[in-house]
């Protein structure tokens, strides 16, 4: 989409683009203030059912107060134009702040807790963000998470009119299985799955399932597993890995019952307390592999045992056999010959 031409606004930067709208950073000239402007595409506005559903969702957002989303300032819908004006908190993309580095576990937990608290507010309003991934997360003052792009959002099943193309709006590595297997059943636990996968990616530096086609990722998510973060990053806390494992279970019913439990277990992981890991069969994230740790511990025990066995033993000389004496005599003759040749050359 080209830079919009709208009276009273000066568009400066495109922040995000989806099939529904483009999010711009702009200046509202009359008030001399920075704002975010979500501009809906003409194709979306031409689809009456889709446009009606999206504007119903935006009107709902005006009633939601959470630091996770920017405040809605104004909504405008005309014959061939439609846009939403949002407060600009001057947040920066998390990925640009990381500069390719992994997020350390303690910071990862605190980020996860703040996002979980924001999702708890959305759940109370029966809203699903639906498209969380690392690139969607912005930080205000380098610390407070913000999701300025509201375009992936939808109502929980049965709580509002959702866009006709609601089936899949997220990125394949992060969407919950029910979002493409049974979209009519989606609730806040889909955001729980996406948050777990997002924290996994930020904490390990690896995209879940790797760089393979989206269709293959969606298929493999139903049957395969990704390695435990403990097996990817040395020293990754096992309690935190257990929390991520429960958040990303394939079946929504096997995840946490609510966001309060998520926040509680994330906080407990800072103290080294872990939730029950449960049956590995239904997990997308594999349990830590104890065989790797077992080999390392076994090597350490053997080394320590050998040291103890040899400690205090007197040095024992080994006897030289007949063949050893022959080799020694041959070496002595060779050295002597070399010395004689050197003397003859010099004199």
C-alpha positions as CSV (number, residue, x, y, z in Angstrom):
1,X,0.0,0.0,0.0
2,X,1.3,3.4,-0.9
3,X,1.6,6.2,1.6
4,X,-2.0,7.3,2.3
5,X,-3.2,10.8,1.5
6,X,-5.5,11.9,4.3
7,X,-6.3,15.5,5.1
8,X,-4.9,16.6,8.5
9,X,-2.3,13.8,8.7
10,X,1.4,13.5,7.8
11,X,2.4,9.9,7.5
12,X,6.0,9.1,8.4
13,X,6.6,5.4,9.0
14,X,4.9,2.1,8.2
15,X,5.0,-0.1,11.2
16,X,3.1,-3.2,10.2
17,X,1.1,-4.6,7.4
18,X,-1.5,-7.4,7.3
19,X,-4.3,-8.6,5.0
20,X,-6.7,-6.4,6.9
21,X,-4.9,-3.1,7.4
22,X,-1.6,-1.2,7.4
23,X,-0.4,0.5,10.6
24,X,1.3,3.8,10.2
25,X,3.1,6.3,12.5
26,X,1.8,9.7,11.7
27,X,1.4,13.3,12.9
28,X,-2.0,14.7,13.4
29,X,-1.3,18.2,12.2
30,X,-4.1,20.2,13.8
31,X,-3.2,18.9,17.3
32,X,0.5,18.6,16.6
33,X,0.6,15.1,18.2
34,X,2.1,11.8,17.2
35,X,-0.5,9.1,16.5
36,X,-0.8,5.6,15.0
37,X,-3.2,5.2,12.1
38,X,-4.5,1.8,11.1
39,X,-5.7,2.2,7.5
40,X,-8.0,-0.5,6.1
41,X,-7.5,-1.6,2.5
42,X,-10.0,-1.0,-0.2
43,X,-10.5,-4.7,-0.6
44,X,-11.5,-5.1,3.0
45,X,-13.9,-2.2,2.9
46,X,-15.5,-3.6,-0.3
47,X,-16.3,-6.8,1.6
48,X,-19.3,-5.6,3.7
49,X,-19.4,-8.5,6.1
50,X,-15.6,-8.4,6.7
51,X,-15.6,-4.6,7.3
52,X,-18.7,-4.8,9.6
53,X,-16.9,-7.4,11.7
54,X,-13.7,-5.4,11.9
55,X,-15.3,-2.2,12.9
56,X,-17.4,-4.0,15.6
57,X,-14.2,-5.3,17.0
58,X,-12.6,-1.9,17.0
59,X,-15.6,-0.4,18.8
60,X,-15.1,-3.1,21.4
61,X,-11.5,-2.1,21.8
62,X,-12.6,1.4,22.9
63,X,-14.0,-0.2,26.0
64,X,-10.8,-2.2,26.8
65,X,-8.3,-0.6,29.1
66,X,-5.0,-2.4,29.2
67,X,-1.4,-1.2,28.8
68,X,-0.9,-4.1,26.3
69,X,-2.9,-2.2,23.6
70,X,-2.7,1.5,22.5
71,X,-5.9,3.5,23.3
72,X,-8.3,4.1,20.5
73,X,-8.7,7.8,19.9
74,X,-11.1,7.9,16.9
75,X,-12.8,5.6,14.4
76,X,-13.7,6.8,10.9
77,X,-15.6,4.8,8.2
78,X,-16.7,6.3,4.9
79,X,-17.7,4.9,1.6
80,X,-14.2,4.0,0.4
81,X,-12.0,4.8,3.3
82,X,-11.8,3.5,6.9
83,X,-9.2,4.0,9.5
84,X,-8.6,3.9,13.3
85,X,-6.5,6.6,15.1
86,X,-4.6,5.2,18.1
87,X,-2.4,6.7,20.8
88,X,1.3,6.6,19.9
89,X,3.4,5.5,23.0
90,X,6.6,5.7,20.9
91,X,7.4,2.1,21.4
92,X,10.3,0.4,19.7
93,X,10.2,-3.2,18.2
94,X,11.5,-5.7,20.6
95,X,13.5,-7.5,17.9
96,X,15.4,-4.3,17.0
97,X,16.3,-3.8,20.7
98,X,17.6,-7.3,21.0
99,X,19.9,-6.9,18.0
100,X,20.0,-10.7,17.3
101,X,20.7,-11.7,21.0
102,X,18.7,-14.1,23.1
103,X,16.7,-12.8,26.0
104,X,18.2,-13.9,29.3
105,X,15.8,-16.1,31.4
106,X,15.0,-13.6,34.2
107,X,14.2,-10.9,31.7
108,X,12.2,-13.4,29.7
109,X,10.1,-14.4,32.7
110,X,9.3,-10.8,33.5
111,X,8.4,-10.0,29.9
112,X,6.2,-13.1,29.9
113,X,4.4,-12.1,33.1
114,X,3.6,-8.6,31.7
115,X,2.2,-10.1,28.5
116,X,0.2,-12.7,30.4
117,X,-1.3,-9.9,32.6
118,X,-2.3,-8.1,29.4
119,X,-3.9,-11.2,27.9
120,X,-5.8,-11.7,31.1
121,X,-7.5,-8.3,30.5
122,X,-8.4,-9.3,26.9
123,X,-9.8,-12.6,28.2
124,X,-12.1,-10.8,30.6
125,X,-13.5,-9.0,27.5
126,X,-13.7,-12.3,25.6
127,X,-11.1,-11.1,23.0
128,X,-8.3,-13.2,21.4
129,X,-5.2,-11.5,20.1
130,X,-4.6,-14.4,17.8
131,X,-1.4,-13.4,16.1
132,X,1.3,-13.0,18.7
133,X,4.9,-13.6,17.6
134,X,8.2,-11.9,18.5
135,X,7.9,-9.3,15.7
136,X,4.5,-8.1,17.0
137,X,6.0,-7.2,20.4
138,X,7.1,-3.6,21.0
139,X,8.6,-2.1,24.2
140,X,7.7,1.3,25.8
141,X,10.8,2.7,27.4
142,X,12.6,-0.5,26.7
143,X,10.6,-2.4,29.3
144,X,6.8,-2.4,29.0
145,X,5.4,-4.6,26.2
146,X,2.9,-3.2,23.8
147,X,1.0,-4.7,20.8
148,X,0.3,-1.7,18.6
149,X,-1.1,-3.9,15.7
150,X,-4.6,-4.9,16.7
151,X,-5.4,-6.4,13.2
152,X,-5.1,-10.1,14.2
153,X,-7.7,-9.8,17.0
154,X,-11.0,-11.5,17.1
155,X,-13.8,-12.4,19.6
156,X,-13.8,-15.6,21.5
157,X,-16.2,-18.1,20.0
158,X,-19.8,-17.0,20.7
159,X,-19.0,-13.5,22.0
160,X,-19.1,-11.4,18.8
161,X,-19.1,-11.4,15.0
162,X,-15.8,-12.5,13.6
163,X,-14.4,-11.7,10.2
164,X,-15.2,-14.4,7.6
165,X,-11.5,-15.1,7.0
166,X,-11.0,-15.7,10.8
167,X,-9.5,-19.1,10.4
168,X,-5.8,-18.2,10.5
169,X,-4.3,-14.8,11.0
170,X,-1.1,-15.7,12.9
171,X,2.3,-17.0,11.9
172,X,2.6,-20.8,11.5
173,X,5.2,-21.4,14.1
174,X,3.2,-19.6,16.8
175,X,-0.5,-20.3,16.1
176,X,-2.3,-22.9,18.3
177,X,-3.5,-26.1,16.6
178,X,-7.1,-25.2,17.2
179,X,-6.8,-22.0,15.2
180,X,-6.6,-24.0,12.0
181,X,-8.2,-27.2,13.0
182,X,-11.3,-25.9,14.8
183,X,-11.4,-22.1,14.5
184,X,-15.0,-22.0,15.9
185,X,-13.6,-23.1,19.3
186,X,-10.8,-20.6,19.7
187,X,-10.5,-18.8,23.1
188,X,-7.8,-17.1,25.1
189,X,-5.8,-20.3,25.4
190,X,-4.7,-19.8,21.8
191,X,-2.9,-16.7,23.0
192,X,-1.4,-18.8,25.8
193,X,0.0,-21.2,23.2
194,X,1.4,-18.3,21.1
195,X,3.0,-16.7,24.2
196,X,4.7,-19.9,25.1
197,X,6.1,-20.3,21.6
198,X,7.1,-16.6,21.5
199,X,9.0,-16.9,24.8
200,X,10.6,-20.1,23.5
201,X,11.9,-18.3,20.4
202,X,13.1,-15.3,22.4
203,X,14.8,-17.5,25.0
204,X,16.5,-19.9,22.6
205,X,17.1,-17.7,19.5
206,X,15.5,-20.4,17.4
207,X,12.2,-20.2,15.4
208,X,10.0,-23.2,16.4
209,X,10.2,-25.9,13.8
210,X,12.8,-23.9,11.8
211,X,12.8,-22.5,8.3
212,X,10.3,-24.9,6.5
213,X,7.1,-24.1,4.6
214,X,4.2,-22.9,6.7
215,X,2.0,-25.8,5.6
216,X,4.6,-28.3,6.9
217,X,4.9,-26.5,10.2
218,X,1.2,-26.7,10.8
219,X,1.2,-30.4,10.0
220,X,4.2,-31.2,12.1
221,X,2.8,-29.3,15.0
222,X,0.1,-31.9,15.3
223,X,2.5,-34.8,15.7
224,X,6.2,-33.7,16.2
225,X,8.1,-32.0,18.9
226,X,10.7,-29.3,19.2
227,X,13.6,-29.7,21.6
228,X,13.4,-28.6,25.1
229,X,15.0,-25.1,25.6
230,X,17.2,-26.9,28.2
231,X,18.7,-28.9,25.3
232,X,19.2,-25.9,23.1
233,X,20.6,-23.3,25.6
234,X,23.1,-24.3,28.2
235,X,21.8,-23.4,31.7
236,X,18.3,-22.7,30.6
237,X,16.2,-23.0,33.8
238,X,14.2,-26.3,33.9
239,X,11.3,-24.7,35.8
240,X,10.8,-22.1,33.1
241,X,11.0,-24.8,30.4
242,X,8.2,-26.7,32.3
243,X,6.0,-23.6,32.2
244,X,6.5,-23.1,28.5
245,X,5.8,-26.8,28.0
246,X,2.4,-26.6,29.7
247,X,1.5,-23.4,27.9
248,X,2.1,-25.0,24.5
249,X,0.3,-28.3,24.9
250,X,-1.5,-29.4,21.7
251,X,-4.9,-29.7,23.3
252,X,-6.2,-26.4,24.8
253,X,-7.7,-28.3,27.7
254,X,-4.3,-29.4,28.8
255,X,-2.9,-25.9,29.0
256,X,-3.4,-23.6,32.0
257,X,-7.0,-23.0,33.0
258,X,-6.5,-19.2,33.2
259,X,-3.8,-16.5,33.0
260,X,-3.5,-16.1,36.8
261,X,-2.0,-19.6,36.9
262,X,0.4,-18.7,34.1
263,X,1.6,-15.6,36.0
264,X,1.9,-17.6,39.2
265,X,4.0,-20.3,37.7
266,X,6.2,-17.9,35.8
267,X,6.9,-16.1,39.1
268,X,7.6,-19.4,40.8
269,X,10.1,-20.3,38.1
270,X,12.2,-17.4,39.2
271,X,12.4,-19.1,42.6
272,X,13.3,-22.4,41.0
273,X,9.9,-24.0,41.5
274,X,8.5,-26.0,38.6
275,X,5.0,-27.2,37.7
276,X,4.3,-30.8,36.9
277,X,5.5,-31.5,33.4
278,X,2.7,-34.0,32.6
279,X,2.6,-36.6,29.8
280,X,5.1,-35.9,27.1
281,X,2.8,-37.4,24.4
282,X,0.6,-34.3,24.1
283,X,3.4,-31.7,24.3
284,X,4.8,-29.7,21.4
285,X,7.9,-28.8,23.4
286,X,9.8,-32.0,24.4
287,X,10.9,-32.6,27.9
288,X,14.6,-32.1,28.7
289,X,16.7,-35.1,27.6
290,X,18.1,-36.7,30.8
291,X,20.4,-39.0,28.8
292,X,22.6,-36.0,27.8
293,X,22.9,-34.9,31.4
294,X,23.4,-38.5,32.5
295,X,26.4,-38.9,30.3
296,X,27.9,-35.7,31.5
297,X,27.4,-36.7,35.2
298,X,28.7,-40.2,34.5
299,X,31.9,-38.7,33.0
300,X,32.4,-36.5,36.0
301,X,31.9,-39.4,38.4
302,X,34.4,-41.6,36.6
303,X,37.0,-38.9,36.5
304,X,36.6,-38.2,40.2
305,X,36.8,-42.0,41.0
306,X,40.0,-42.3,39.0
307,X,41.5,-39.4,40.8
308,X,40.6,-41.0,44.2
309,X,42.0,-44.4,43.1
310,X,45.3,-43.0,42.1
311,X,45.6,-40.5,45.0
312,X,48.3,-41.6,47.4
313,X,49.7,-44.5,45.3
314,X,53.5,-44.6,45.0
315,X,55.1,-44.2,41.6
316,X,55.7,-47.6,40.1
317,X,58.5,-48.0,37.5
318,X,57.8,-50.3,34.6
319,X,60.5,-52.8,33.6
320,X,62.0,-52.5,30.1
321,X,61.9,-55.8,28.2
322,X,64.5,-57.2,25.8
323,X,63.0,-55.5,22.8
324,X,63.1,-52.2,24.7
325,X,66.8,-52.6,25.4
326,X,67.5,-53.4,21.7
327,X,65.6,-50.2,20.6
328,X,67.5,-48.2,23.2
329,X,70.9,-49.5,22.1
330,X,70.1,-48.8,18.4
331,X,69.2,-45.2,19.2
332,X,72.5,-44.8,21.2
333,X,74.5,-46.2,18.2
334,X,72.7,-43.8,15.8
335,X,73.5,-40.8,18.0
336,X,77.1,-41.8,18.3
337,X,77.4,-42.2,14.5
338,X,76.0,-38.7,14.0
339,X,78.5,-37.2,16.5
340,X,81.4,-38.9,14.7
341,X,80.3,-37.6,11.4
342,X,80.0,-34.1,12.8
343,X,83.5,-34.2,14.2
344,X,85.0,-35.5,10.9
345,X,83.3,-32.7,9.0
346,X,84.6,-30.0,11.4
347,X,88.2,-31.3,11.5
